[in-house]
């Protein structure tokens, strides 16, 4: 059986171009990273090389199945991998000119957080670094991008090697490390490796969503395995070692985790010198109600009183199920 080949896998490109100078692979990547849409655009490659690549190396690891566009300018793309596994990525356009891509690291997710639509899907497999990069490249071919967040389908720390490999190539696409964010629920083996091995200033975000173990375990089963004290201790180690704050994501679930009492406990749990809190209005996936604007404001005020400067995330793409927690590979 012929091995499946992808254009952005430079080892395979080198194999296809084995009889040509070693710099050919670098030339291919430079074109791709700039947003080229075909081998035909790579004018500094000999015509024979371009023909060979067209014959033996499909230009993308992913097949676009469907694209949906929101009234706010957000675009959600549904892809299939070469072996038929679905995944989604989102381009978010902001009024200040930012163009941020939310990429997936897995097809589905095995961690089954109850508020997340992805967790209700069947988990398929980890994505390769090239499949992750191809999500960003898809949108790069439409317009320049400057931020990437690993907050789509899957738990990035469960796919550590491929996620970090992809993140390290993002500057070639115009996305600096300081504008790249990896989000985790606190999967400790991967989080520990991230702290110990990744020296680039890639930002770390923690999906927290509750200020106490019992509540967190009820909505995030992973907490039974890696409880809050252990996860927060690693985050503190990250701050001490790297000198960078950890961004806390806290989804607001109506009547579940959104009271002023919860806010006060959160303020007591976190060190305001280490953590930056980002409140996320819940985007309905069928299991919970979202908190009201008044409740979110009161929660935010309580955190202010505790010395924090919390922000409320601007919801993007809710009408096309592209907002936080809504990705479920439904098109």
PyMOL commands that set and color helices and strands:
alter all, ss='L'
color gray80, all
select helices_A, chain A and resi 10-16+23-34+39-41+47-56+118-120+129-140+156-173+177-179+188-197+213-219+222-225+228-242+260-269+293-305+318-320
alter helices_A, ss='H'
color red, helices_A
select strands_A, chain A and resi 62-69+75-81+86-93+99-102+106-107+125-126+147-150+180-184+203-207+246-252+275-281+311-312
alter strands_A, ss='S'
color yellow, strands_A
deselect
rebuild
show_as cartoon
